[in-house]
Amino acid sequence: MEILERNAETAWKKVLRYVLENGHDFTDQHERVCRESLNIMITIKDVSSITAPIEALNSFKKWVYPPLEELENFALSKKEIPGYYYNYGARAFKFNNSMNQIDNFIIPLLKKDSTSRRASVIFYSPEKDSSLFRKDIPGMIMMNFNIRDGKLHATAIVRSNDLFFGWPANVYQTFVLQNYVAKALDIELGSISTISISAHIFEDQFDCIKEII
């Protein structure tokens, strides 16, 4: 399934409706009824609207969604953040406490070869995450950057994606890293795509999802 839309809010509503109407139900390990569709690609052509889904979630007043500053810090902080099992910034800028994938590889690579297809950042660490006893591991497992038509396009691969609560944060954090790289390259922002391997919603979200769509 592929969804191509100009703005983030329209894409979000479209994928929520698709999974609500076409997904398959099962009970997960936390005893929540999960409605899932596999392998959904969402592309947003205009990233200026990227915070719209977060704003829509905040309008419910039923929960406290992480502020944009916290989501940015989660994507850019080179240190692990207390209280979290992981953060994307530490994985991107100091993978396994050593490798700066962004500043020491992605940016120099794209400066050297603007057509490169190798500009991938990995968030999943087998050393840390491939354990039966680890409680939490990254949802986004990697990102890729491509320069095409003079713009920087970003794609995120998400192994497990709560489309209602998780996707708005994931796509914003993808934007934060895309913007960081684009500024270093002095290049315009292009599209953002997410590929959700397990794209799902939960039964206790259905009423709110119906309000959104």
C-alpha positions in Angstrom: 0.0 0.0 0.0 1.4 3.4 -1.0 0.0 6.8 0.1 1.3 9.9 -1.6 0.0 13.3 -0.4 1.1 16.9 -0.4 0.8 17.5 3.4 1.3 15.4 6.5 -2.2 15.8 8.0 -4.0 14.5 4.8 -1.6 11.6 4.6 -2.1 10.7 8.3 -5.9 10.8 8.0 -5.8 8.6 4.8 -3.6 5.9 6.4 -5.7 5.9 9.6 -8.8 5.4 7.5 -7.2 2.7 5.4 -6.0 0.6 8.4 -9.3 1.1 10.3 -11.3 -0.2 7.3 -8.9 -2.8 5.9 -6.6 -3.9 8.8 -6.6 -7.3 10.4 -7.1 -7.7 14.2 -5.1 -9.7 16.7 -4.3 -9.5 20.4 -0.7 -8.5 21.0 1.7 -9.3 23.9 0.2 -6.5 26.0 -3.3 -7.9 25.6 -4.4 -4.9 23.4 -6.5 -5.5 20.3 -4.3 -4.4 17.4 -5.5 -3.7 13.9 -2.6 -4.1 11.5 -1.7 -3.7 7.8 1.8 -4.7 6.7 4.2 -2.6 4.6 2.6 0.8 4.1 4.6 3.6 2.5 3.6 7.2 3.1 5.2 10.0 1.2 4.7 13.7 2.1 5.8 16.1 -0.6 5.6 19.4 1.4 7.3 19.1 4.8 6.2 22.6 5.9 3.0 20.9 7.3 4.9 18.3 9.3 3.6 19.2 12.7 -0.1 19.2 11.8 -0.8 15.7 13.1 0.8 16.5 16.5 -1.4 19.6 16.7 -4.4 17.5 15.9 -3.5 15.1 18.7 -3.0 18.0 21.2 -6.5 19.3 20.4 -8.1 16.3 22.2 -6.9 17.5 25.6 -7.1 13.9 26.8 -3.3 13.3 27.0 -0.1 15.2 27.1 1.8 14.7 23.8 5.6 15.3 24.0 6.4 18.9 23.0 8.3 19.6 19.8 11.4 20.5 21.8 11.4 17.1 23.5 11.0 15.3 20.1 13.8 17.4 18.6 16.1 16.5 21.5 15.2 12.9 21.1 16.4 13.1 17.5 19.5 15.3 18.0 20.9 14.6 21.4 24.2 12.9 21.2 23.9 11.6 24.7 21.4 9.0 26.0 18.5 10.6 27.7 17.7 9.5 31.3 14.5 7.6 31.6 14.6 6.3 28.0 15.9 2.9 26.8 17.2 4.7 23.7 17.1 7.9 21.7 17.6 8.3 18.0 20.2 11.1 18.4 22.5 9.0 20.4 22.2 6.2 17.8 22.7 8.6 14.9 25.5 10.8 16.3 27.3 8.3 18.6 26.4 4.8 17.5 27.6 2.2 20.1 29.3 5.2 21.9 31.7 5.7 19.0 30.5 6.4 15.4 29.0 9.7 14.3 27.0 8.5 11.4 25.6 11.9 10.4 28.6 14.3 10.7 31.3 11.9 9.8 29.7 9.9 7.1 26.3 11.1 5.7 27.2 14.8 5.2 30.7 14.2 3.8 29.4 11.5 1.5 26.7 13.6 0.1 29.1 16.6 -0.3 31.4 14.3 -2.3 28.7 12.5 -4.3 25.3 14.1 -4.5 23.9 11.1 -6.4 25.0 8.6 -3.7 22.5 5.8 -2.7 24.7 4.9 0.3 23.5 7.6 2.8 21.9 5.4 5.4 21.8 5.9 9.1 21.1 2.8 11.3 19.3 3.1 14.6 19.0 -0.6 15.4 21.9 -2.1 17.2 22.0 -5.9 17.3 24.5 -5.7 20.1 22.0 -3.8 22.3 18.6 -4.6 20.8 18.7 -8.3 19.8 17.9 -9.6 23.2 14.8 -11.5 24.3 14.9 -9.6 27.6 15.2 -6.0 26.4 12.0 -4.1 27.1 12.1 -1.4 24.4 14.0 -1.1 21.1 13.8 1.6 18.3 10.7 1.7 16.2 12.6 3.5 13.5 15.4 1.2 12.5 17.0 3.3 9.8 16.9 6.4 7.6 18.2 7.0 4.1 18.9 10.4 2.5 18.9 11.0 -1.3 19.6 14.2 -3.2 17.4 14.4 -6.3 16.4 17.4 -8.4 18.4 19.7 -6.1 16.5 18.7 -2.9 17.2 16.4 0.0 14.7 13.6 0.4 14.5 11.4 3.5 13.1 7.9 4.0 12.5 6.2 7.4 12.0 2.5 7.9 9.8 1.8 10.9 9.5 -1.8 12.0 6.5 -1.2 14.4 4.4 1.9 13.9 1.5 3.0 16.0 0.0 5.1 13.4 -2.2 7.2 15.7 0.3 8.2 18.4 3.7 7.1 17.1 3.7 8.1 13.4 3.3 11.9 14.0 6.4 11.8 16.3 8.3 9.5 13.9 7.7 11.7 10.8 8.6 14.9 12.8 11.9 13.3 14.0 12.7 12.3 10.5 12.1 15.9 9.5 14.4 17.1 12.3 17.3 14.9 11.0 16.5 15.8 7.4 16.7 19.5 8.2 20.0 19.0 10.1 21.6 17.4 7.1 20.0 19.8 4.6 21.4 22.8 6.5 24.9 21.3 6.5 24.7 20.7 2.8 23.0 24.1 2.1 20.3 22.4 0.1 16.5 22.6 0.0 14.2 20.1 1.8 12.5 17.5 -0.4 9.9 14.9 0.5 9.7 12.6 3.5 8.7 9.0 3.2 8.0 6.4 5.9 7.8 2.7 5.3 5.9 1.1 8.2 6.4 -2.6 8.3 3.8 -3.2 10.9 1.4 -0.3 10.5 -1.2 -0.5 13.2 -3.8 1.1 15.4 -5.4 -0.1 18.7 -9.0 -0.8 19.5 -9.0 1.8 22.4 -8.0 4.5 19.8 -10.8 3.8 17.3 -13.2 6.5 18.6 -10.6 9.1 18.5 -9.4 8.0 15.1 -13.0 8.3 13.8 -13.1 11.9 15.1 -9.8 12.7 13.3 -10.8 11.3 9.9 
